[in-house]
């Protein structure tokens, strides 16, 4: 049985006080409601990592994630953050290849595969994002596109390494638009991703890897999405910025 994950990706939101107050209140409500059935991850800007780690340490199913890292361990890369630096804060996860990084910063598969390697070397769990734009879906090329992202980003990993990765499917056409893939659409893609992992590795390994859905997950659709057999939780954007909304999604994952 795969434990579900609810990962809140704050993106470029919340100053230091706002972010830490948010984590404190969410952790308080999780403890009060005794919601221990899902893993909860706060993917924060870099400024929150260290203090965020201190706030979640009382709960072994809560974690702090970075939203990005560099593909080198050190060097003359002004403004960048290495996976080793993230690990030194106590954070345990890192998002790799979010659609916004691919679109706005032109990140490619070669860079992303190196980022995956850096995360694993530092014992960080990569949350590797894949997904298609509306143009690609309407051209019926989404399966080929997603398979290529999986192959180029992950299939260099060993059987042991791949089991340390979380995959997140993002239909780019549904991010921040208020339009989400139907539960059936989400399940179809998640099952396709799991089948690709099974083909490369084996059914046992594929069955252990958690695949998250990310695309306008909200309190009113989370339970139905999470009920799909291959959907192992969500990578939550806008709804992760309000405590009440985020808590409702955490409850849906129990």
C-alpha positions as CSV (number, residue, x, y, z in Angstrom):
1,X,0.0,0.0,0.0
2,X,1.5,3.3,-1.1
3,X,1.2,6.1,1.4
4,X,-0.3,9.2,-0.2
5,X,1.6,12.4,-0.4
6,X,0.2,16.0,-0.2
7,X,2.9,18.3,-1.3
8,X,2.3,22.1,-1.3
9,X,4.3,24.0,-3.8
10,X,4.3,27.6,-2.7
11,X,6.2,28.8,-5.7
12,X,7.4,32.4,-5.2
13,X,5.0,33.3,-2.4
14,X,5.2,34.1,1.4
15,X,7.9,36.1,3.2
16,X,9.8,34.5,6.0
17,X,7.3,35.2,8.8
18,X,4.3,34.4,6.6
19,X,5.7,31.1,5.6
20,X,6.8,29.9,9.1
21,X,3.5,31.0,10.6
22,X,1.7,29.0,7.9
23,X,3.7,25.8,8.7
24,X,3.2,26.2,12.4
25,X,-0.6,26.6,12.0
26,X,-0.8,23.7,9.6
27,X,1.3,21.4,11.8
28,X,-0.9,22.4,14.8
29,X,-4.1,21.5,12.9
30,X,-2.6,18.2,11.7
31,X,-1.7,17.2,15.3
32,X,-5.1,18.4,16.7
33,X,-7.0,16.4,14.1
34,X,-4.7,13.4,14.3
35,X,-4.2,13.3,10.6
36,X,-1.4,10.7,10.3
37,X,-2.5,8.8,7.2
38,X,-0.6,10.8,4.5
39,X,2.8,12.3,4.1
40,X,2.7,16.2,4.1
41,X,5.4,18.1,2.3
42,X,5.9,21.9,2.3
43,X,7.9,22.9,-0.9
44,X,8.9,26.4,0.1
45,X,11.2,29.1,-1.2
46,X,14.8,28.7,0.0
47,X,14.4,31.3,2.8
48,X,12.0,29.0,4.7
49,X,14.0,25.8,4.5
50,X,15.9,25.8,7.8
51,X,13.2,27.2,10.0
52,X,10.6,25.1,8.3
53,X,12.6,21.9,9.1
54,X,12.5,22.9,12.8
55,X,8.7,23.3,12.7
56,X,8.0,19.9,11.2
57,X,10.5,17.8,13.1
58,X,7.9,16.8,15.7
59,X,6.0,14.9,13.0
60,X,7.8,12.1,11.2
61,X,5.4,12.2,8.2
62,X,5.9,15.9,7.5
63,X,8.8,17.2,5.5
64,X,10.3,20.3,3.9
65,X,11.2,20.4,0.2
66,X,13.1,22.9,-2.0
67,X,11.6,23.9,-5.3
68,X,14.7,23.6,-7.4
69,X,18.4,22.9,-7.3
70,X,21.4,23.2,-9.6
71,X,22.9,20.3,-11.5
72,X,26.4,21.0,-10.1
73,X,27.5,20.6,-6.5
74,X,29.4,23.9,-6.4
75,X,30.9,26.5,-8.7
76,X,30.5,29.9,-10.3
77,X,26.7,29.9,-10.7
78,X,25.6,33.2,-9.1
79,X,22.2,33.0,-7.5
80,X,21.9,29.2,-7.7
81,X,21.6,26.6,-4.9
82,X,23.2,23.2,-4.8
83,X,21.5,20.1,-3.6
84,X,24.2,19.8,-0.9
85,X,23.2,23.2,0.4
86,X,19.5,22.1,0.5
87,X,20.5,19.0,2.4
88,X,22.5,21.0,4.9
89,X,19.3,22.7,6.0
90,X,17.7,19.4,7.0
91,X,15.2,19.5,4.0
92,X,14.6,16.1,2.6
93,X,13.0,16.6,-0.8
94,X,13.4,18.7,-3.9
95,X,11.2,19.4,-6.9
96,X,12.9,18.8,-10.2
97,X,11.7,19.8,-13.6
98,X,8.5,21.7,-12.7
99,X,6.7,22.9,-15.8
100,X,7.5,26.5,-14.9
101,X,11.2,25.7,-14.7
102,X,11.0,24.0,-18.1
103,X,9.0,26.8,-19.7
104,X,10.5,30.0,-18.2
105,X,14.0,28.9,-17.6
106,X,14.4,26.5,-20.5
107,X,15.5,23.6,-18.4
108,X,16.1,20.5,-20.6
109,X,16.2,16.8,-19.9
110,X,20.0,16.6,-19.7
111,X,20.1,19.2,-17.0
112,X,17.2,17.6,-15.1
113,X,18.7,14.2,-15.2
114,X,21.8,15.7,-13.6
115,X,19.7,17.4,-11.0
116,X,18.1,14.1,-10.1
117,X,21.6,12.7,-9.7
118,X,22.6,15.5,-7.4
119,X,19.5,15.0,-5.2
120,X,20.2,11.3,-4.8
121,X,23.8,11.9,-4.0
122,X,22.7,14.2,-1.2
123,X,20.0,11.8,-0.1
124,X,17.2,14.2,-1.1
125,X,14.0,12.7,-2.5
126,X,13.5,14.2,-6.0
127,X,9.9,15.0,-7.0
128,X,10.3,14.8,-10.8
129,X,7.6,16.6,-12.8
130,X,6.4,15.6,-16.2
131,X,3.4,16.8,-18.3
132,X,2.1,18.2,-21.5
133,X,0.8,21.5,-22.8
134,X,-2.6,22.0,-24.3
135,X,-1.1,22.0,-27.8
136,X,0.6,18.7,-27.3
137,X,-2.6,17.1,-25.8
138,X,-4.8,18.4,-28.6
139,X,-2.3,17.0,-31.1
140,X,-2.6,13.6,-29.3
141,X,1.1,13.5,-28.7
142,X,0.9,13.6,-24.9
143,X,1.7,10.0,-24.3
144,X,4.8,10.2,-26.4
145,X,5.8,13.5,-24.8
146,X,5.5,12.2,-21.3
147,X,7.2,9.0,-22.0
148,X,10.2,10.9,-23.4
149,X,10.4,13.0,-20.3
150,X,10.4,9.9,-18.2
151,X,13.0,8.1,-20.3
152,X,15.4,11.1,-20.5
153,X,15.0,12.2,-16.9
154,X,14.9,8.9,-15.0
155,X,15.8,5.8,-17.0
156,X,19.5,6.2,-16.3
157,X,18.8,5.3,-12.7
158,X,19.4,1.9,-11.1
159,X,16.6,-0.2,-9.6
160,X,17.6,1.0,-6.2
161,X,17.7,4.7,-7.2
162,X,14.4,4.8,-9.0
163,X,12.6,3.7,-5.9
164,X,13.8,6.9,-4.2
165,X,12.0,9.1,-6.7
166,X,8.5,10.6,-6.6
167,X,7.0,11.4,-10.0
168,X,4.4,14.2,-10.4
169,X,2.2,14.4,-13.4
170,X,1.3,18.0,-14.3
171,X,-1.1,18.7,-17.2
172,X,0.3,22.1,-17.9
173,X,-3.0,23.2,-19.4
174,X,-4.5,22.8,-15.9
175,X,-2.0,24.6,-13.8
176,X,-3.4,27.8,-12.4
177,X,-6.3,27.8,-14.8
178,X,-9.0,26.4,-12.6
179,X,-9.4,23.6,-15.1
180,X,-8.3,20.2,-13.9
181,X,-8.0,16.9,-15.7
182,X,-10.9,14.7,-14.9
183,X,-10.2,11.9,-12.4
184,X,-10.4,9.5,-15.4
185,X,-7.9,11.5,-17.4
186,X,-5.5,11.7,-14.4
187,X,-5.8,7.9,-13.9
188,X,-5.1,7.1,-17.5
189,X,-1.8,9.1,-17.5
190,X,-0.8,7.8,-14.1
191,X,-1.4,4.2,-15.2
192,X,0.6,4.9,-18.4
193,X,3.6,6.3,-16.3
194,X,3.5,3.3,-14.0
195,X,3.4,1.0,-17.0
196,X,6.5,2.7,-18.5
197,X,8.3,2.3,-15.2
198,X,7.3,-1.4,-15.1
199,X,8.6,-1.9,-18.6
200,X,12.0,-0.4,-17.8
201,X,12.3,-2.0,-14.3
202,X,9.7,-4.4,-13.1
203,X,6.1,-4.6,-11.8
204,X,7.2,-4.7,-8.1
205,X,9.4,-1.6,-8.4
206,X,6.7,0.3,-10.5
207,X,4.2,-0.6,-7.8
208,X,6.2,1.1,-5.1
209,X,6.8,4.4,-6.8
210,X,4.4,7.2,-5.9
211,X,2.9,9.3,-8.7
212,X,1.3,12.6,-7.8
213,X,-1.2,14.6,-9.7
214,X,-0.6,18.3,-10.0
215,X,-3.1,20.6,-11.8
216,X,-5.7,22.7,-10.0
217,X,-6.2,20.3,-7.1
218,X,-8.7,21.9,-4.8
219,X,-10.7,20.9,-1.7
220,X,-13.7,20.0,-3.9
221,X,-12.0,17.6,-6.2
222,X,-9.1,16.2,-4.2
223,X,-10.9,13.2,-2.7
224,X,-12.1,11.9,-6.1
225,X,-8.7,12.4,-7.7
226,X,-6.9,10.7,-4.8
227,X,-9.4,7.8,-5.0
228,X,-8.0,6.7,-8.4
229,X,-5.9,3.5,-8.1
230,X,-2.7,5.0,-9.5
231,X,-2.9,8.5,-8.1
232,X,-0.9,8.7,-4.9
233,X,-1.7,12.2,-3.8
234,X,-1.1,15.7,-5.2
235,X,1.4,18.4,-5.9
236,X,-0.7,21.3,-4.9
237,X,-0.2,24.9,-6.1
238,X,-2.6,27.7,-5.3
239,X,-4.6,25.7,-2.8
240,X,-1.5,25.1,-0.7
241,X,-1.2,28.8,0.2
242,X,-4.3,28.9,2.4
243,X,-4.3,26.8,5.6
244,X,-8.0,25.8,5.4
245,X,-7.7,24.7,1.7
246,X,-4.5,22.8,2.3
247,X,-6.0,21.1,5.4
248,X,-9.1,20.0,3.4
249,X,-6.8,18.4,0.8
250,X,-4.7,16.7,3.6
251,X,-8.0,15.3,5.0
252,X,-8.9,14.0,1.5
253,X,-5.7,12.0,1.4
254,X,-6.3,10.1,4.7
